């Protein structure tokens, strides 16, 4: 029975080593994927900031056009 227990122990240790190897590879892959996603997030964040700035500039331009148009209409009415 001791021999059988020893074989079971050795099998368990081999299986554990294989599982640690598999888990280690999976962890490396997940860490790599996480790093790639963080880089993408940073790039998208920068693109969002740029698009937001452009949108604000466009809205400011539209507001100035609207004010100019209001002024022109008001001046036309006074004549």
C-alpha positions, -999 to +999 in steps of 0.1 A: +000+000+000+029+023+007+041+018-029+007+027-042+006+058-021+041+068-033+029+064-069-001+085-062+021+112-046+044+112-076+015+114-100+000+142-080+033+161-080+037+157-118+002+168-124+008+198-101+039+208-120+021+206-153-007+227-139+017+253-126+033+255-160+000+258-177-012+284-152+021+304-156+017+305-194-020+315-191-010+343-166+017+356-190-008+356-219-034+375-198-008+400-186+003+406-222-033+411-233-039+435-204-009+455-214-021+457-249-056+468-238-041+494-215-021+508-244-052+509-266-071+526-238-045+553-235-045+558-273-083+560-274-082+585-245-058+607-263-080+605-295-110+614-274-093+644-260-084+656-294-119+650-308-134+668-278-111+698-283-121+699-320-158+697-311-155+725-287-137+747-313-164+739-338-192+747-314-174+780-306-172+788-343-209+780-348-218+803-318-198+831-333-215+826-367-249+826-350-241+858-332-229+875-364-261+863-382-282+877-353-263+910-356-269+911-394-306+904-390-309+931-363-291+956-385-313+947-415-344+953-394-333+987-383-328+999-419 
